[in-house]
Amino acid sequence: MSTSVRRRTAARAAVTATLAALLLAPAAGALAAPAGAPVAVQAVAKSPAQKAKKGEFVRDVKLAGGWKGELYKAGARHHRLDIVDGRQVLGSVEANGRDGGLDANGVGIVLTPGGQIDSWTGGWRHGNGTYLLPDGSKAEVTRMKGLHSRMEITSGGHVLARLDANGHDAGLDANGMYIVLTADGQFSAHIPR
């Protein structure tokens, strides 16, 4: 197993453990109460402001890799996709005026501001260099300092698009070819069939 795969696996495990700790802490406190002691249960209702921030529910979405999502419309060119397991939100991708992308444990997800979604598995590459993309264009990936990577997509010597993943994943709908770039320099490109 390469060092980059171990680092990526360790980073994802840390994020999963942190999310689990945050979500399970209230339940653990309730289970730790002595037998016969009253257990406080707090109902959490979302205020109208919290509901508006998330947006209006549009539809449920089946994603690649068996993931499920909930799509919300928060504005004219603003959508949000929550990746869910039951009632638990595992991750989100937001497209507010421009495309958004996410690497969800090897599943590439791109969301457009209009609410279009594409998801796929496989095709992940890692590291600085020039790569041939599925549509014949080229991607120049540059790893910056820390969690920051950039991608420049070219064809025939002309720059077609740029992606900047600075601290979080970035995504792009490049005329029907979907691309996700992670902050640590991984990327995957996909053309749906």
Order of alpha helices (4+ residues) and beta strands (2+ residues): alpha-alpha-beta-beta-beta-beta-beta-beta-beta-beta-beta-beta-beta-beta-beta-beta-beta
